[in-house]
Amino acid sequence: MNASDHDAKRRESGTDFMPKFDANGLLCAVVIDHASKDILMVAFMDSEALEATIETGVAHFHSRSRGRLWKKGESSGNVLQVREMRVDCDQDALILVCDPAGPTCHTGARSCFYRGLNRETGQLETS
């Protein structure tokens, strides 16, 4: 087994946390509500955001539009207290199980997924 195969095996079935960042240095992070299990948002984390989240217990992300670390709720106060972090099999995506301190979406909606696609009309409908 070569080193690459060994790392893949450790990443997929071992106990070591070995985040696999993409070419841009990012991981996908899906945020769900601890109480309702609803999906609240999807964002990206770089190594700095991941470290800050682990250290503080508050969700931090990488803002692609601002090109910097972003603490969710830094201006609104609607922080996400992280209860649990789950990692997928190849460690390139995370689920953050959180207690939200208010609306998660910047629009003021509880979740960023407040619209559904009507397949018949092709239009978005607020749910």
C-alpha positions in Angstrom: 0.0 0.0 0.0 1.5 3.3 -1.0 1.4 6.5 1.2 -1.6 7.9 -0.6 -3.6 4.7 -0.2 -2.6 4.6 3.5 -3.8 8.2 4.0 -7.1 7.5 2.2 -7.6 4.4 4.4 -6.9 6.4 7.6 -9.1 9.3 6.4 -12.0 7.0 5.5 -12.0 4.5 8.4 -9.6 5.7 11.0 -10.1 7.9 14.1 -7.7 10.7 13.0 -9.3 14.0 12.0 -7.7 14.7 8.7 -9.8 17.3 6.9 -9.5 17.2 3.1 -9.7 20.8 1.9 -10.4 21.4 -1.8 -8.0 23.2 -4.2 -9.2 26.5 -2.8 -8.5 25.4 0.8 -12.2 25.0 1.7 -14.5 22.4 3.2 -18.3 22.4 2.7 -20.2 22.9 6.0 -23.9 22.1 6.4 -25.5 23.6 9.4 -28.5 21.9 11.0 -30.7 22.9 14.0 -30.1 20.7 17.0 -33.7 20.8 18.1 -35.6 20.5 14.8 -32.9 18.9 12.6 -33.8 21.4 9.9 -31.0 22.5 7.5 -30.2 26.1 8.3 -27.4 27.0 5.9 -24.5 25.8 3.8 -21.2 27.6 4.0 -17.5 27.0 3.6 -14.7 26.7 6.1 -11.0 27.1 5.6 -8.4 25.9 8.2 -8.7 29.2 10.2 -12.5 29.0 10.4 -12.3 25.3 11.4 -9.8 26.0 14.1 -11.8 29.0 15.4 -15.0 26.9 15.5 -13.3 24.0 17.4 -11.7 26.5 19.9 -14.7 28.6 20.6 -17.7 26.3 20.0 -19.2 29.1 17.9 -19.5 28.6 14.1 -17.0 30.5 12.0 -16.7 30.3 8.2 -14.7 31.6 5.4 -16.4 34.4 3.6 -15.6 33.9 -0.1 -17.1 37.4 -1.0 -15.0 39.2 1.7 -12.0 36.8 1.5 -11.7 36.6 5.3 -12.7 34.8 8.4 -16.4 35.3 9.3 -18.0 34.5 12.7 -21.7 33.8 12.0 -23.7 36.5 13.8 -20.7 38.9 14.3 -22.9 41.8 13.3 -26.5 40.5 13.9 -25.8 38.6 17.1 -27.4 35.5 15.7 -24.5 33.2 16.5 -24.6 29.5 16.0 -23.5 27.6 19.1 -22.0 24.3 17.9 -23.1 21.2 19.8 -21.6 18.6 17.5 -19.4 18.4 14.4 -19.9 15.4 12.1 -17.5 14.6 9.2 -18.3 12.6 6.1 -16.5 9.5 5.0 -13.7 11.2 3.0 -13.5 14.2 5.4 -14.3 16.9 2.8 -17.6 18.0 4.2 -18.9 18.7 7.7 -22.2 18.9 9.5 -22.4 21.4 12.3 -25.3 20.6 14.7 -26.1 24.0 16.3 -28.3 26.0 18.6 -29.1 29.1 16.6 -29.5 32.4 18.6 -31.9 33.8 16.1 -32.6 33.7 12.3 -29.8 32.1 10.4 -30.3 33.7 7.0 -29.2 37.2 6.3 -32.7 37.9 4.9 -34.1 37.4 8.4 -35.5 34.0 7.6 -35.0 31.2 10.1 -33.2 29.1 7.5 -31.5 30.0 4.2 -33.7 27.3 2.7 -37.0 29.1 3.0 -38.1 28.7 -0.7 -38.9 25.6 -2.7 -39.0 25.0 -6.4 -42.4 24.3 -7.9 -41.4 21.8 -10.6 -44.6 22.4 -12.6 -44.2 26.2 -12.8 -40.4 26.5 -12.4 -41.0 29.2 -9.9 -39.8 29.5 -6.3 -42.4 29.5 -3.6 -41.9 30.5 0.0 -42.5 27.6 2.4 
